[in-house]
C-alpha cells in the first residue's frame, strides 16, 4: 500500500505540474500569437511603404570609405590626345665645318659643353691661310717701297731732277701696290682675323697658319667627330661638331586623318614624358604635314616645345594634348565619382548628409586634370560621391535584389 500510496502521491504531484504546465503553455501561446501578429503587421507596413530604387543608405562607418565632393565650375577646352617623340629642333641644329682644308691642331670643347656665339671650338693648320698671310706681308712691303719711291721722285721733281713721266710712273706703282695691299688684307680677314691681328702680322712679318673655327651661334655641343691630327675638308661628313639650341625642342607625332580639321598652326600643346611624371611642358603646333602616310593614313604634326632647363632628351617618348578650340565653363566633378553602368550609361551619386545617396544619370563630356565635364544631370553646388562611388553602386545593386 505504501508503494501504491506513494505512487498515488506522485501521480497527484505530476498531475498538478501537468496542469500548471498546460496553463503556462496556454498563456505563452496566446502572447506568442500576439507578437507574431504585430511583427507581421510591421513587415506588411514596411513592404507597403514605397522605396526609392535609386537611393541607398549607408552607416557612419561605411561613410568613411566614401569621399564627398562639391560640383564646381571649371573651364574645359576641346583637345586631341596623341603619342609622339622628342627630337632636336632642326631649325636650330647647326653642323660646324671648316671652310678650308687643314690638319686639326687644337680642340677646345667636347660633347655636352655649352658654348656661346663666337667661341673658339677647334683650330687647323691651313695652307690657304699661310698663303694669304704671305701675300699680305709681301704686298705690305711693296706698298712701303712704292710710297718711298713716290716721295723721292716728287722731291727730285721739285728741284727739276726728275721727269714728269717718272713721277706719273711712281704714282701708278704706288696705287697698284696700295690696291694689292688692301686686297691682301681682305683675303686674310676672310679667315676671321681682325684688323688688330692683321696689323700684328704686318708688323712682325711672321706667318702663322693656325686657323680658328668658331661657334656660329650659342647652344650645346651634341656631337663631336674631330681630334688633333685629323685632316678635315669643307663639307666632309660627319661634321667636326654639331651644335644645337636646346631651349626649344621638337615634338613629332602622327595624327589620324579625322583630326586634321581640328588642328591648326599655333594651337597650344601640353606634353608629358615618363622621365618627369606629373609635369607638363608647353608649346605650340609649328608644322602640319602636306601628305598622308599611305600605310598608316596618318599625318605628321610637329610642335615647338619650350625647354629652358634642357630636361627633354632626343627620342624620348611623349604623350601630348593639342588644344582644338576655345575653353567653355561647365559643371565639373571628380572623374572617380562617375560610374559606367552595364548598359553604357554614366551615373553619379548625390547626397545631402553623407549617409543617403541618390543615383543620377548624367552626360559626361571632356576629362581634364581628373575632373569630368558634366553636360547634363547635375548643377553647380551639389554634393556628390567621389572616391567610393563604385561601392555605392554595388550596394544599390544588392539592395534591389
ZIURRA-V289639 format. One record per residue. N is the residue number from 1. PSI is psi as a letter, one per 30 degrees, with the letter a starting at -180 (* if undefined). Layout:
BEGIN
N:PSI
N:PSI
END
This chain:
BEGIN
1:e
2:e
3:e
4:e
5:e
6:e
7:e
8:e
9:e
10:e
11:e
12:e
13:e
14:e
15:e
16:e
17:e
18:e
19:e
20:e
21:e
22:e
23:e
24:e
25:e
26:e
27:e
28:e
29:e
30:e
31:e
32:e
33:e
34:e
35:e
36:e
37:e
38:e
39:e
40:e
41:e
42:e
43:e
44:e
45:e
46:e
47:e
48:f
49:k
50:k
51:k
52:j
53:f
54:g
55:k
56:k
57:k
58:l
59:l
60:e
61:e
62:e
63:f
64:f
65:f
66:k
67:k
68:k
69:l
70:k
71:j
72:l
73:k
74:l
75:k
76:k
77:k
78:k
79:l
80:k
81:k
82:l
83:k
84:a
85:l
86:k
87:l
88:k
89:j
90:f
91:f
92:g
93:j
94:k
95:k
96:j
97:l
98:k
99:f
100:l
101:k
102:l
103:k
104:k
105:e
106:k
107:k
108:f
109:l
110:l
111:k
112:f
113:k
114:k
115:l
116:l
117:k
118:f
119:k
120:k
121:e
122:l
123:l
124:l
125:j
126:j
127:e
128:e
129:e
130:e
131:e
132:e
133:e
134:e
135:e
136:e
137:e
138:e
139:e
140:e
141:e
142:e
143:e
144:e
145:e
146:e
147:e
148:e
149:e
150:e
151:e
152:e
153:e
154:e
155:e
156:e
157:e
158:f
159:g
160:h
161:g
162:k
163:l
164:e
165:e
166:e
167:e
168:e
169:e
170:e
171:e
172:e
173:e
174:e
175:e
176:e
177:e
178:e
179:e
180:e
181:e
182:e
183:e
184:e
185:e
186:e
187:e
188:e
189:e
190:f
191:g
192:g
193:k
194:l
195:e
196:e
197:e
198:e
199:e
200:e
201:e
202:e
203:e
204:f
205:h
206:k
207:k
208:j
209:g
210:j
211:k
212:k
213:k
214:l
215:k
216:f
217:l
218:k
219:a
220:k
221:j
222:f
223:k
224:k
225:h
226:l
227:l
228:k
229:f
230:k
231:k
232:k
233:l
234:k
235:f
236:k
237:l
238:l
239:k
240:e
241:k
242:k
243:k
244:k
245:j
246:g
247:f
248:j
249:l
250:k
251:j
252:k
253:l
254:k
255:l
256:l
257:e
258:f
259:f
260:e
261:f
262:f
263:k
264:l
265:k
266:f
267:k
268:k
269:k
270:k
271:k
272:k
273:l
274:f
275:f
276:i
277:k
278:f
279:l
280:k
281:k
282:l
283:a
284:l
285:k
286:f
287:k
288:k
289:l
290:f
291:l
292:k
293:k
294:f
295:e
296:f
297:h
298:l
299:k
300:k
301:k
302:k
303:k
304:k
305:k
306:k
307:i
308:f
309:g
310:h
311:f
312:k
313:l
314:k
315:g
316:k
317:k
318:k
319:k
320:l
321:k
322:k
323:k
324:g
325:a
326:k
327:k
328:k
329:k
330:l
331:k
332:l
333:l
334:k
335:f
336:f
337:f
338:k
339:k
340:j
341:l
342:f
343:g
344:f
345:l
346:k
347:l
348:l
349:k
350:l
351:l
352:e
353:f
354:g
355:e
356:k
357:k
358:k
359:k
360:k
361:k
362:l
363:k
364:k
365:c
366:l
367:k
368:k
369:h
370:g
371:k
372:k
373:k
374:j
375:e
376:l
377:f
378:l
379:l
380:k
381:f
382:l
383:k
384:l
385:k
386:c
387:k
388:g
389:e
390:e
391:e
392:e
393:e
394:e
395:e
396:e
397:e
398:e
399:e
400:f
401:*
END
